[in-house]
Amino acid sequence: MSDGLSIRLRTLAGSLNLIVTGEVEASSVYLLAKVADAVMRTKAATELTLDMSAVTYIDRAGVAGVDACRRQATARGLGFLIVNPSVAAGAALNAHAGRAATSEPPGLLAPATARPGRSRARGQGGRSRCARRGPLPPH
């Protein structure tokens, strides 16, 4: 059974924050596009942010819908961010970013905690800095 999709709007200092909850899939992605378009047309803003921390599932149509929101925001001169992606959202978005043959910089869809130029957030995956240096010398 589907969780459905719900979207809430929160505005803060020129940023339109859409809090996306549930499943972003072929049967519900139209709602994301419709809400994002309406909000960008009616509210003065400098940035569109999608908070995807409560996304439980996202398919290819959902990823395409998120990408359409990014293109729409860019066309209107707005910045675009995806923040706090859930595990499901992060995996799908990063897989899409890896397959995309676009001119966007790598890591565009990475978590907001990632530093520029890094492919993943600090402490997520990979070996720790200590493991790279090898074992500590004996005392």
N, CA, C and O atoms as CSV, one atom per row, in Angstrom:
chain,resi,resn,atom,element,x,y,z
A,1,MET,N,N,0.829,-1.177,0.000
A,1,MET,CA,C,0.000,0.000,0.000
A,1,MET,C,C,0.876,1.244,0.000
A,1,MET,O,O,1.900,1.290,0.682
A,2,SER,N,N,0.485,2.219,-0.741
A,2,SER,CA,C,1.244,3.444,-0.909
A,2,SER,C,C,1.116,4.358,0.300
A,2,SER,O,O,0.048,4.478,0.900
A,3,ASP,N,N,2.248,5.010,0.652
A,3,ASP,CA,C,2.222,6.025,1.701
A,3,ASP,C,C,1.626,7.312,1.192
A,3,ASP,O,O,1.279,8.187,1.985
A,4,GLY,N,N,1.498,7.450,-0.119
A,4,GLY,CA,C,1.035,8.700,-0.693
A,4,GLY,C,C,2.142,9.735,-0.645
A,4,GLY,O,O,3.283,9.427,-0.302
A,5,LEU,N,N,1.800,10.941,-0.984
A,5,LEU,CA,C,2.762,12.024,-1.001
A,5,LEU,C,C,2.119,13.244,-0.381
A,5,LEU,O,O,0.988,13.596,-0.717
A,6,SER,N,N,2.827,13.885,0.516
A,6,SER,CA,C,2.357,15.164,1.040
A,6,SER,C,C,3.513,16.149,0.988
A,6,SER,O,O,4.679,15.785,1.140
A,7,ILE,N,N,3.151,17.414,0.768
A,7,ILE,CA,C,4.154,18.465,0.643
A,7,ILE,C,C,3.687,19.656,1.463
A,7,ILE,O,O,2.561,20.131,1.312
A,8,ARG,N,N,4.569,20.129,2.330
A,8,ARG,CA,C,4.285,21.332,3.127
A,8,ARG,C,C,5.249,22.422,2.696
A,8,ARG,O,O,6.374,22.141,2.281
A,9,LEU,N,N,4.805,23.660,2.796
A,9,LEU,CA,C,5.638,24.799,2.448
A,9,LEU,C,C,6.044,25.537,3.711
A,9,LEU,O,O,5.219,25.810,4.584
A,10,ARG,N,N,7.317,25.853,3.792
A,10,ARG,CA,C,7.840,26.698,4.863
A,10,ARG,C,C,8.726,27.741,4.193
A,10,ARG,O,O,9.630,27.395,3.433
A,11,THR,N,N,8.472,29.005,4.469
A,11,THR,CA,C,9.304,30.072,3.894
A,11,THR,C,C,10.183,30.651,4.998
A,11,THR,O,O,9.763,30.806,6.145
A,12,LEU,N,N,11.398,30.960,4.615
A,12,LEU,CA,C,12.344,31.517,5.576
A,12,LEU,C,C,13.373,32.347,4.833
A,12,LEU,O,O,14.139,31.815,4.030
A,13,ALA,N,N,13.397,33.616,5.086
A,13,ALA,CA,C,14.412,34.537,4.545
A,13,ALA,C,C,14.648,34.358,3.041
A,13,ALA,O,O,15.785,34.179,2.604
A,14,GLY,N,N,13.588,34.406,2.268
A,14,GLY,CA,C,13.729,34.311,0.819
A,14,GLY,C,C,13.883,32.910,0.274
A,14,GLY,O,O,14.059,32.732,-0.931
A,15,SER,N,N,13.820,31.916,1.135
A,15,SER,CA,C,13.941,30.530,0.697
A,15,SER,C,C,12.583,29.848,0.784
A,15,SER,O,O,11.905,29.926,1.808
A,16,LEU,N,N,12.196,29.187,-0.285
A,16,LEU,CA,C,10.980,28.382,-0.301
A,16,LEU,C,C,11.377,26.955,0.032
A,16,LEU,O,O,12.083,26.311,-0.745
A,17,ASN,N,N,10.940,26.462,1.160
A,17,ASN,CA,C,11.303,25.118,1.610
A,17,ASN,C,C,10.091,24.207,1.468
A,17,ASN,O,O,9.092,24.373,2.168
A,18,LEU,N,N,10.186,23.245,0.560
A,18,LEU,CA,C,9.134,22.252,0.415
A,18,LEU,C,C,9.546,21.006,1.191
A,18,LEU,O,O,10.573,20.393,0.899
A,19,ILE,N,N,8.743,20.644,2.171
A,19,ILE,CA,C,9.014,19.452,2.975
A,19,ILE,C,C,8.206,18.311,2.365
A,19,ILE,O,O,6.977,18.291,2.432
A,20,VAL,N,N,8.926,17.364,1.769
A,20,VAL,CA,C,8.317,16.276,1.008
A,20,VAL,C,C,8.261,15.035,1.888
A,20,VAL,O,O,9.268,14.624,2.465
A,21,THR,N,N,7.066,14.437,1.984
A,21,THR,CA,C,6.859,13.271,2.840
A,21,THR,C,C,6.170,12.165,2.047
A,21,THR,O,O,5.220,12.428,1.310
A,22,GLY,N,N,6.642,10.932,2.195
A,22,GLY,CA,C,5.993,9.781,1.570
A,22,GLY,C,C,6.717,9.289,0.335
A,22,GLY,O,O,7.945,9.326,0.260
A,23,GLU,N,N,5.935,8.825,-0.642
A,23,GLU,CA,C,6.476,8.212,-1.849
A,23,GLU,C,C,6.406,9.167,-3.029
A,23,GLU,O,O,5.341,9.683,-3.365
A,24,VAL,N,N,7.557,9.394,-3.655
A,24,VAL,CA,C,7.628,10.226,-4.857
A,24,VAL,C,C,7.788,9.260,-6.021
A,24,VAL,O,O,8.888,8.781,-6.297
A,25,GLU,N,N,6.677,8.977,-6.703
A,25,GLU,CA,C,6.671,7.955,-7.744
A,25,GLU,C,C,5.802,8.390,-8.909
A,25,GLU,O,O,5.222,9.476,-8.895
A,26,ALA,N,N,5.717,7.544,-9.903
A,26,ALA,CA,C,5.011,7.875,-11.137
A,26,ALA,C,C,3.583,8.371,-10.892
A,26,ALA,O,O,3.132,9.297,-11.567
A,27,SER,N,N,2.874,7.776,-9.946
A,27,SER,CA,C,1.478,8.157,-9.737
A,27,SER,C,C,1.315,9.411,-8.868
A,27,SER,O,O,0.207,9.936,-8.759
A,28,SER,N,N,2.391,9.898,-8.251
A,28,SER,CA,C,2.259,11.060,-7.363
A,28,SER,C,C,3.177,12.226,-7.705
A,28,SER,O,O,3.053,13.300,-7.116
A,29,VAL,N,N,4.087,12.031,-8.639
A,29,VAL,CA,C,5.086,13.057,-8.927
A,29,VAL,C,C,4.453,14.325,-9.500
A,29,VAL,O,O,5.004,15.416,-9.353
A,30,TYR,N,N,3.299,14.184,-10.149
A,30,TYR,CA,C,2.611,15.376,-10.671
A,30,TYR,C,C,2.341,16.390,-9.563
A,30,TYR,O,O,2.372,17.597,-9.804
A,31,LEU,N,N,2.075,15.902,-8.345
A,31,LEU,CA,C,1.793,16.791,-7.221
A,31,LEU,C,C,3.018,17.640,-6.871
A,31,LEU,O,O,2.892,18.834,-6.602
A,32,LEU,N,N,4.194,17.023,-6.876
A,32,LEU,CA,C,5.431,17.762,-6.601
A,32,LEU,C,C,5.628,18.860,-7.649
A,32,LEU,O,O,5.927,20.003,-7.304
A,33,ALA,N,N,5.461,18.516,-8.917
A,33,ALA,CA,C,5.637,19.497,-9.992
A,33,ALA,C,C,4.625,20.627,-9.884
A,33,ALA,O,O,4.970,21.795,-10.061
A,34,LYS,N,N,3.388,20.284,-9.596
A,34,LYS,CA,C,2.310,21.268,-9.502
A,34,LYS,C,C,2.542,22.238,-8.341
A,34,LYS,O,O,2.406,23.450,-8.500
A,35,VAL,N,N,2.892,21.697,-7.180
A,35,VAL,CA,C,3.130,22.528,-5.993
A,35,VAL,C,C,4.356,23.415,-6.202
A,35,VAL,O,O,4.310,24.613,-5.923
A,36,ALA,N,N,5.443,22.837,-6.688
A,36,ALA,CA,C,6.669,23.613,-6.901
A,36,ALA,C,C,6.418,24.752,-7.881
A,36,ALA,O,O,6.861,25.878,-7.653
A,37,ASP,N,N,5.713,24.468,-8.966
A,37,ASP,CA,C,5.423,25.503,-9.959
A,37,ASP,C,C,4.564,26.611,-9.352
A,37,ASP,O,O,4.867,27.791,-9.528
A,38,ALA,N,N,3.509,26.248,-8.648
A,38,ALA,CA,C,2.620,27.243,-8.050
A,38,ALA,C,C,3.356,28.113,-7.038
A,38,ALA,O,O,3.171,29.329,-7.006
A,39,VAL,N,N,4.180,27.495,-6.222
A,39,VAL,CA,C,4.917,28.238,-5.199
A,39,VAL,C,C,5.916,29.203,-5.836
A,39,VAL,O,O,6.035,30.352,-5.411
A,40,MET,N,N,6.631,28.731,-6.857
A,40,MET,CA,C,7.623,29.598,-7.501
A,40,MET,C,C,6.961,30.751,-8.255
A,40,MET,O,O,7.555,31.822,-8.386
A,41,ARG,N,N,5.739,30.546,-8.753
A,41,ARG,CA,C,5.034,31.615,-9.461
A,41,ARG,C,C,4.456,32.652,-8.511
A,41,ARG,O,O,4.366,33.826,-8.871
A,42,THR,N,N,4.067,32.255,-7.324
A,42,THR,CA,C,3.333,33.168,-6.444
A,42,THR,C,C,4.157,33.768,-5.312
A,42,THR,O,O,3.736,34.765,-4.725
A,43,LYS,N,N,5.284,33.214,-4.994
A,43,LYS,CA,C,6.101,33.702,-3.873
A,43,LYS,C,C,7.410,34.293,-4.375
A,43,LYS,O,O,8.060,33.727,-5.254
A,44,ALA,N,N,7.793,35.437,-3.811
A,44,ALA,CA,C,9.103,36.019,-4.119
A,44,ALA,C,C,10.156,35.254,-3.329
A,44,ALA,O,O,10.025,35.085,-2.117
A,45,ALA,N,N,11.193,34.795,-4.007
A,45,ALA,CA,C,12.213,33.993,-3.339
A,45,ALA,C,C,13.526,34.053,-4.097
A,45,ALA,O,O,13.588,34.496,-5.244
A,46,THR,N,N,14.568,33.597,-3.428
A,46,THR,CA,C,15.883,33.490,-4.063
A,46,THR,C,C,16.303,32.035,-4.233
A,46,THR,O,O,17.271,31.740,-4.935
A,47,GLU,N,N,15.563,31.115,-3.581
A,47,GLU,CA,C,15.998,29.722,-3.569
A,47,GLU,C,C,14.818,28.790,-3.327
A,47,GLU,O,O,13.887,29.123,-2.593
A,48,LEU,N,N,14.869,27.617,-3.954
A,48,LEU,CA,C,13.907,26.545,-3.709
A,48,LEU,C,C,14.661,25.396,-3.061
A,48,LEU,O,O,15.661,24.915,-3.594
A,49,THR,N,N,14.178,24.965,-1.920
A,49,THR,CA,C,14.807,23.866,-1.181
A,49,THR,C,C,13.808,22.728,-1.025
A,49,THR,O,O,12.662,22.950,-0.632
A,50,LEU,N,N,14.242,21.508,-1.333
A,50,LEU,CA,C,13.426,20.323,-1.095
A,50,LEU,C,C,14.008,19.586,0.103
A,50,LEU,O,O,15.132,19.089,0.043
A,51,ASP,N,N,13.248,19.513,1.184
A,51,ASP,CA,C,13.644,18.709,2.350
A,51,ASP,C,C,13.057,17.328,2.127
A,51,ASP,O,O,11.840,17.148,2.172
A,52,MET,N,N,13.924,16.350,1.887
A,52,MET,CA,C,13.473,15.004,1.533
A,52,MET,C,C,13.754,13.988,2.644
A,52,MET,O,O,13.906,12.796,2.379
A,53,SER,N,N,13.820,14.468,3.878
A,53,SER,CA,C,14.142,13.582,5.002
A,53,SER,C,C,13.053,12.552,5.272
A,53,SER,O,O,13.333,11.503,5.851
A,54,ALA,N,N,11.825,12.828,4.867
A,54,ALA,CA,C,10.722,11.900,5.144
A,54,ALA,C,C,10.246,11.162,3.892
A,54,ALA,O,O,9.145,10.612,3.878
A,55,VAL,N,N,11.065,11.148,2.849
A,55,VAL,CA,C,10.716,10.394,1.637
A,55,VAL,C,C,10.996,8.919,1.905
A,55,VAL,O,O,12.111,8.547,2.268
A,56,THR,N,N,9.973,8.082,1.723
A,56,THR,CA,C,10.120,6.648,1.993
A,56,THR,C,C,10.461,5.843,0.752
A,56,THR,O,O,11.010,4.745,0.851
A,57,TYR,N,N,10.134,6.388,-0.430
A,57,TYR,CA,C,10.401,5.688,-1.683
A,57,TYR,C,C,10.434,6.713,-2.803
A,57,TYR,O,O,9.656,7.666,-2.806
A,58,ILE,N,N,11.339,6.514,-3.754
A,58,ILE,CA,C,11.378,7.375,-4.939
A,58,ILE,C,C,11.807,6.519,-6.122
A,58,ILE,O,O,12.807,5.805,-6.053
A,59,ASP,N,N,11.040,6.597,-7.212
A,59,ASP,CA,C,11.384,5.825,-8.408
A,59,ASP,C,C,11.946,6.760,-9.477
A,59,ASP,O,O,12.176,7.941,-9.220
A,60,ARG,N,N,12.165,6.218,-10.684
A,60,ARG,CA,C,12.752,7.028,-11.763
A,60,ARG,C,C,11.892,8.246,-12.100
A,60,ARG,O,O,12.418,9.327,-12.366
A,61,ALA,N,N,10.586,8.071,-12.088
A,61,ALA,CA,C,9.691,9.204,-12.372
A,61,ALA,C,C,9.832,10.262,-11.284
A,61,ALA,O,O,9.794,11.459,-11.571
A,62,GLY,N,N,9.993,9.834,-10.054
A,62,GLY,CA,C,10.190,10.778,-8.948
A,62,GLY,C,C,11.493,11.538,-9.078
A,62,GLY,O,O,11.541,12.745,-8.841
A,63,VAL,N,N,12.554,10.835,-9.456
A,63,VAL,CA,C,13.854,11.481,-9.667
A,63,VAL,C,C,13.746,12.487,-10.811
A,63,VAL,O,O,14.288,13.589,-10.730
A,64,ALA,N,N,13.050,12.104,-11.868
A,64,ALA,CA,C,12.848,13.021,-12.994
A,64,ALA,C,C,12.049,14.243,-12.548
A,64,ALA,O,O,12.316,15.356,-13.000
A,65,GLY,N,N,11.072,14.043,-11.665
A,65,GLY,CA,C,10.285,15.160,-11.143
A,65,GLY,C,C,11.126,16.119,-10.312
A,65,GLY,O,O,10.958,17.335,-10.406
A,66,VAL,N,N,12.025,15.584,-9.504
A,66,VAL,CA,C,12.934,16.419,-8.717
A,66,VAL,C,C,13.849,17.195,-9.660
A,66,VAL,O,O,14.097,18.383,-9.455
A,67,ASP,N,N,14.345,16.523,-10.687
A,67,ASP,CA,C,15.210,17.184,-11.656
A,67,ASP,C,C,14.450,18.283,-12.411
A,67,ASP,O,O,15.019,19.327,-12.730
A,68,ALA,N,N,13.173,18.046,-12.691
A,68,ALA,CA,C,12.349,19.064,-13.346
A,68,ALA,C,C,12.180,20.284,-12.433
A,68,ALA,O,O,12.178,21.419,-12.911
A,69,CYS,N,N,12.040,20.058,-11.138
A,69,CYS,CA,C,11.963,21.173,-10.186
A,69,CYS,C,C,13.261,21.980,-10.210
A,69,CYS,O,O,13.234,23.210,-10.164
A,70,ARG,N,N,14.390,21.287,-10.281
A,70,ARG,CA,C,15.683,21.968,-10.346
A,70,ARG,C,C,15.783,22.825,-11.605
A,70,ARG,O,O,16.201,23.981,-11.546
A,71,ARG,N,N,15.397,22.251,-12.737
A,71,ARG,CA,C,15.458,23.003,-13.995
A,71,ARG,C,C,14.521,24.207,-13.971
A,71,ARG,O,O,14.868,25.285,-14.454
A,72,GLN,N,N,13.348,24.016,-13.411
A,72,GLN,CA,C,12.370,25.101,-13.308
A,72,GLN,C,C,12.889,26.229,-12.419
A,72,GLN,O,O,12.763,27.405,-12.760
A,73,ALA,N,N,13.468,25.867,-11.286
A,73,ALA,CA,C,14.026,26.879,-10.380
A,73,ALA,C,C,15.163,27.631,-11.059
A,73,ALA,O,O,15.237,28.857,-10.971
A,74,THR,N,N,16.038,26.913,-11.729
A,74,THR,CA,C,17.166,27.535,-12.425
A,74,THR,C,C,16.676,28.484,-13.513
A,74,THR,O,O,17.222,29.575,-13.677
A,75,ALA,N,N,15.655,28.077,-14.255
A,75,ALA,CA,C,15.106,28.920,-15.321
A,75,ALA,C,C,14.514,30.212,-14.758
A,75,ALA,O,O,14.480,31.231,-15.447
A,76,ARG,N,N,14.052,30.174,-13.518
A,76,ARG,CA,C,13.480,31.369,-12.876
A,76,ARG,C,C,14.515,32.156,-12.086
A,76,ARG,O,O,14.183,33.122,-11.399
A,77,GLY,N,N,15.769,31.737,-12.190
A,77,GLY,CA,C,16.846,32.450,-11.495
A,77,GLY,C,C,16.938,32.138,-10.018
A,77,GLY,O,O,17.535,32.910,-9.267
A,78,LEU,N,N,16.367,31.033,-9.578
A,78,LEU,CA,C,16.417,30.639,-8.166
A,78,LEU,C,C,17.516,29.603,-7.936
A,78,LEU,O,O,17.809,28.790,-8.812
A,79,GLY,N,N,18.108,29.641,-6.769
A,79,GLY,CA,C,19.004,28.572,-6.362
A,79,GLY,C,C,18.176,27.330,-6.070
A,79,GLY,O,O,16.971,27.435,-5.839
A,80,PHE,N,N,18.796,26.162,-6.075
A,80,PHE,CA,C,18.080,24.917,-5.809
A,80,PHE,C,C,18.925,24.029,-4.909
A,80,PHE,O,O,20.108,23.811,-5.168
A,81,LEU,N,N,18.307,23.520,-3.847
A,81,LEU,CA,C,18.996,22.620,-2.924
A,81,LEU,C,C,18.092,21.456,-2.555
A,81,LEU,O,O,16.875,21.604,-2.446
A,82,ILE,N,N,18.707,20.299,-2.365
A,82,ILE,CA,C,18.043,19.153,-1.751
A,82,ILE,C,C,18.728,18.969,-0.411
A,82,ILE,O,O,19.947,18.810,-0.352
A,83,VAL,N,N,17.954,18.989,0.664
A,83,VAL,CA,C,18.554,18.850,1.986
A,83,VAL,C,C,17.998,17.620,2.700
A,83,VAL,O,O,16.858,17.208,2.484
A,84,ASN,N,N,18.825,17.064,3.537
A,84,ASN,CA,C,18.465,15.935,4.391
A,84,ASN,C,C,17.775,14.795,3.656
A,84,ASN,O,O,16.715,14.347,4.094
A,85,PRO,N,N,18.341,14.312,2.554
A,85,PRO,CA,C,17.657,13.218,1.859
A,85,PRO,C,C,17.645,11.957,2.722
A,85,PRO,O,O,18.641,11.615,3.359
A,86,SER,N,N,16.505,11.277,2.730
A,86,SER,CA,C,16.430,9.991,3.426
A,86,SER,C,C,17.354,9.015,2.710
A,86,SER,O,O,17.882,9.323,1.641
A,87,VAL,N,N,17.545,7.857,3.288
A,87,VAL,CA,C,18.395,6.843,2.659
A,87,VAL,C,C,17.852,6.493,1.273
A,87,VAL,O,O,18.611,6.397,0.309
A,88,ALA,N,N,16.534,6.304,1.182
A,88,ALA,CA,C,15.917,5.948,-0.105
A,88,ALA,C,C,16.106,7.065,-1.126
A,88,ALA,O,O,16.475,6.803,-2.271
A,89,ALA,N,N,15.857,8.300,-0.722
A,89,ALA,CA,C,15.981,9.432,-1.644
A,89,ALA,C,C,17.433,9.648,-2.043
A,89,ALA,O,O,17.727,9.858,-3.219
A,90,GLY,N,N,18.336,9.598,-1.085
A,90,GLY,CA,C,19.754,9.817,-1.375
A,90,GLY,C,C,20.309,8.795,-2.348
A,90,GLY,O,O,21.051,9.144,-3.265
A,91,ALA,N,N,19.950,7.531,-2.150
A,91,ALA,CA,C,20.441,6.473,-3.037
A,91,ALA,C,C,19.922,6.675,-4.462
A,91,ALA,O,O,20.687,6.570,-5.420
A,92,ALA,N,N,18.643,6.960,-4.602
A,92,ALA,CA,C,18.066,7.131,-5.939
A,92,ALA,C,C,18.621,8.374,-6.628
A,92,ALA,O,O,18.950,8.327,-7.814
A,93,LEU,N,N,18.727,9.478,-5.904
A,93,LEU,CA,C,19.212,10.720,-6.496
A,93,LEU,C,C,20.686,10.631,-6.870
A,93,LEU,O,O,21.085,11.109,-7.932
A,94,ASN,N,N,21.489,10.028,-6.015
A,94,ASN,CA,C,22.914,9.885,-6.331
A,94,ASN,C,C,23.142,8.893,-7.471
A,94,ASN,O,O,24.057,9.078,-8.273
A,95,ALA,N,N,22.327,7.851,-7.553
A,95,ALA,CA,C,22.438,6.914,-8.672
A,95,ALA,C,C,22.101,7.634,-9.976
A,95,ALA,O,O,22.764,7.418,-10.990
A,96,HIS,N,N,21.088,8.477,-9.957
A,96,HIS,CA,C,20.720,9.255,-11.135
A,96,HIS,C,C,21.835,10.229,-11.501
A,96,HIS,O,O,22.171,10.374,-12.677
A,97,ALA,N,N,22.401,10.890,-10.514
A,97,ALA,CA,C,23.475,11.851,-10.771
A,97,ALA,C,C,24.687,11.149,-11.382
A,97,ALA,O,O,25.380,11.725,-12.221
A,98,GLY,N,N,24.945,9.911,-10.966
A,98,GLY,CA,C,26.060,9.150,-11.515
A,98,GLY,C,C,25.826,8.747,-12.958
A,98,GLY,O,O,26.780,8.632,-13.728
A,99,ARG,N,N,24.549,8.527,-13.345
A,99,ARG,CA,C,24.220,8.119,-14.713
A,99,ARG,C,C,24.045,9.308,-15.641
A,99,ARG,O,O,24.177,9.174,-16.858
A,100,ALA,N,N,23.750,10.465,-15.074
A,100,ALA,CA,C,23.415,11.624,-15.916
A,100,ALA,C,C,24.641,12.133,-16.665
A,100,ALA,O,O,25.730,12.249,-16.102
A,101,ALA,N,N,24.447,12.425,-17.912
A,101,ALA,CA,C,25.523,13.020,-18.729
A,101,ALA,C,C,25.174,14.494,-18.899
A,101,ALA,O,O,24.760,14.929,-19.973
A,102,THR,N,N,25.350,15.253,-17.820
A,102,THR,CA,C,24.977,16.660,-17.838
A,102,THR,C,C,26.186,17.512,-17.503
A,102,THR,O,O,27.262,16.997,-17.200
A,103,SER,N,N,25.997,18.804,-17.560
A,103,SER,CA,C,27.098,19.725,-17.276
A,103,SER,C,C,27.116,20.176,-15.824
A,103,SER,O,O,27.967,20.984,-15.452
A,104,GLU,N,N,26.205,19.679,-14.988
A,104,GLU,CA,C,26.197,20.075,-13.583
A,104,GLU,C,C,27.434,19.516,-12.885
A,104,GLU,O,O,27.957,18.473,-13.277
A,105,PRO,N,N,27.900,20.218,-11.846
A,105,PRO,CA,C,29.054,19.724,-11.111
A,105,PRO,C,C,28.718,18.427,-10.380
A,105,PRO,O,O,27.564,18.218,-10.005
A,106,PRO,N,N,29.717,17.541,-10.166
A,106,PRO,CA,C,29.452,16.304,-9.438
A,106,PRO,C,C,29.004,16.622,-8.021
A,106,PRO,O,O,29.410,17.629,-7.441
A,107,GLY,N,N,28.168,15.758,-7.474
A,107,GLY,CA,C,27.709,15.941,-6.104
A,107,GLY,C,C,26.570,16.925,-5.976
A,107,GLY,O,O,26.254,17.342,-4.862
A,108,LEU,N,N,25.931,17.319,-7.084
A,108,LEU,CA,C,24.829,18.260,-7.039
A,108,LEU,C,C,23.719,17.745,-6.138
A,108,LEU,O,O,23.073,18.525,-5.438
A,109,LEU,N,N,23.497,16.450,-6.150
A,109,LEU,CA,C,22.416,15.874,-5.366
A,109,LEU,C,C,22.915,15.235,-4.073
A,109,LEU,O,O,22.203,14.438,-3.462
A,110,ALA,N,N,24.124,15.575,-3.655
A,110,ALA,CA,C,24.677,15.018,-2.423
A,110,ALA,C,C,24.017,15.666,-1.217
A,110,ALA,O,O,23.438,16.744,-1.352
A,111,PRO,N,N,24.084,15.047,-0.040
A,111,PRO,CA,C,23.497,15.640,1.154
A,111,PRO,C,C,24.054,17.031,1.421
A,111,PRO,O,O,25.192,17.330,1.061
A,112,ALA,N,N,23.256,17.874,2.046
A,112,ALA,CA,C,23.658,19.249,2.314
A,112,ALA,C,C,24.853,19.326,3.253
A,112,ALA,O,O,25.519,20.360,3.311
A,113,THR,N,N,25.142,18.250,3.995
A,113,THR,CA,C,26.266,18.262,4.924
A,113,THR,C,C,27.595,18.019,4.222
A,113,THR,O,O,28.654,18.156,4.834
A,114,ALA,N,N,27.546,17.659,2.950
A,114,ALA,CA,C,28.790,17.393,2.223
A,114,ALA,C,C,29.521,18.705,1.945
A,114,ALA,O,O,28.894,19.733,1.688
A,115,ARG,N,N,30.837,18.661,1.997
A,115,ARG,CA,C,31.641,19.835,1.653
A,115,ARG,C,C,31.795,19.904,0.147
A,115,ARG,O,O,31.794,18.866,-0.514
A,116,PRO,N,N,31.927,21.111,-0.422
A,116,PRO,CA,C,32.131,21.216,-1.867
A,116,PRO,C,C,33.336,20.383,-2.299
A,116,PRO,O,O,34.378,20.385,-1.643
A,117,GLY,N,N,33.174,19.678,-3.405
A,117,GLY,CA,C,34.260,18.863,-3.929
A,117,GLY,C,C,34.305,17.454,-3.363
A,117,GLY,O,O,35.095,16.632,-3.827
A,118,ARG,N,N,33.475,17.157,-2.372
A,118,ARG,CA,C,33.437,15.811,-1.791
A,118,ARG,C,C,32.231,15.080,-2.343
A,118,ARG,O,O,31.182,15.685,-2.562
A,119,SER,N,N,32.371,13.788,-2.570
A,119,SER,CA,C,31.261,13.039,-3.138
A,119,SER,C,C,30.297,12.531,-2.070
A,119,SER,O,O,29.186,12.117,-2.399
A,120,ARG,N,N,30.689,12.552,-0.819
A,120,ARG,CA,C,29.771,12.131,0.246
A,120,ARG,C,C,30.062,12.940,1.493
A,120,ARG,O,O,31.130,13.535,1.638
A,121,ALA,N,N,29.098,12.949,2.384
A,121,ALA,CA,C,29.245,13.713,3.616
A,121,ALA,C,C,30.333,13.102,4.486
A,121,ALA,O,O,30.579,11.896,4.435
A,122,ARG,N,N,30.971,13.929,5.272
A,122,ARG,CA,C,32.026,13.479,6.169
A,122,ARG,C,C,31.498,12.384,7.081
A,122,ARG,O,O,30.412,12.507,7.648
A,123,GLY,N,N,32.259,11.328,7.218
A,123,GLY,CA,C,31.892,10.228,8.106
A,123,GLY,C,C,30.954,9.213,7.479
A,123,GLY,O,O,30.572,8.248,8.140
A,124,GLN,N,N,30.568,9.404,6.216
A,124,GLN,CA,C,29.679,8.449,5.567
A,124,GLN,C,C,30.468,7.645,4.551
A,124,GLN,O,O,30.911,8.177,3.533
A,125,GLY,N,N,30.638,6.398,4.822
A,125,GLY,CA,C,31.334,5.521,3.886
A,125,GLY,C,C,32.830,5.755,3.886
A,125,GLY,O,O,33.329,6.688,4.516
A,126,GLY,N,N,33.533,4.904,3.178
A,126,GLY,CA,C,34.986,5.051,3.079
A,126,GLY,C,C,35.669,4.713,4.387
A,126,GLY,O,O,35.024,4.385,5.384
A,127,ARG,N,N,36.989,4.800,4.362
A,127,ARG,CA,C,37.753,4.507,5.563
A,127,ARG,C,C,37.998,5.778,6.340
A,127,ARG,O,O,38.010,6.870,5.772
A,128,SER,N,N,38.191,5.640,7.632
A,128,SER,CA,C,38.475,6.823,8.443
A,128,SER,C,C,39.902,7.284,8.190
A,128,SER,O,O,40.721,6.539,7.651
A,129,ARG,N,N,40.184,8.494,8.575
A,129,ARG,CA,C,41.523,9.057,8.372
A,129,ARG,C,C,42.581,8.209,9.088
A,129,ARG,O,O,43.677,8.008,8.564
A,130,CYS,N,N,42.253,7.719,10.275
A,130,CYS,CA,C,43.209,6.895,11.028
A,130,CYS,C,C,43.511,5.594,10.294
A,130,CYS,O,O,44.651,5.130,10.286
A,131,ALA,N,N,42.494,5.010,9.682
A,131,ALA,CA,C,42.701,3.743,8.980
A,131,ALA,C,C,43.642,3.931,7.790
A,131,ALA,O,O,44.360,3.002,7.422
A,132,ARG,N,N,43.648,5.107,7.192
A,132,ARG,CA,C,44.535,5.341,6.056
A,132,ARG,C,C,45.975,5.486,6.486
A,132,ARG,O,O,46.880,5.153,5.722
A,133,ARG,N,N,46.211,5.973,7.683
A,133,ARG,CA,C,47.581,6.155,8.147
A,133,ARG,C,C,48.204,4.859,8.633
A,133,ARG,O,O,49.423,4.761,8.774
A,134,GLY,N,N,47.383,3.885,8.883
A,134,GLY,CA,C,47.917,2.617,9.360
A,134,GLY,C,C,47.868,2.545,10.875
A,134,GLY,O,O,47.380,3.464,11.533
A,135,PRO,N,N,48.379,1.442,11.433
A,135,PRO,CA,C,48.312,1.253,12.885
A,135,PRO,C,C,49.271,2.219,13.603
A,135,PRO,O,O,50.248,2.703,13.032
A,136,LEU,N,N,48.951,2.472,14.865
A,136,LEU,CA,C,49.807,3.310,15.690
A,136,LEU,C,C,51.082,2.559,16.047
A,136,LEU,O,O,51.045,1.341,16.222
A,137,PRO,N,N,52.208,3.257,16.159
A,137,PRO,CA,C,53.459,2.571,16.528
A,137,PRO,C,C,53.388,2.077,17.973
A,137,PRO,O,O,52.661,2.654,18.783
A,138,PRO,N,N,54.126,1.025,18.307
A,138,PRO,CA,C,54.102,0.526,19.690
A,138,PRO,C,C,54.709,1.561,20.628
A,138,PRO,O,O,55.547,2.364,20.218
A,139,HIS,N,N,54.285,1.540,21.885
A,139,HIS,CA,C,54.773,2.506,22.889
A,139,HIS,C,C,56.116,2.114,23.417
A,139,HIS,O,O,56.673,2.811,24.265
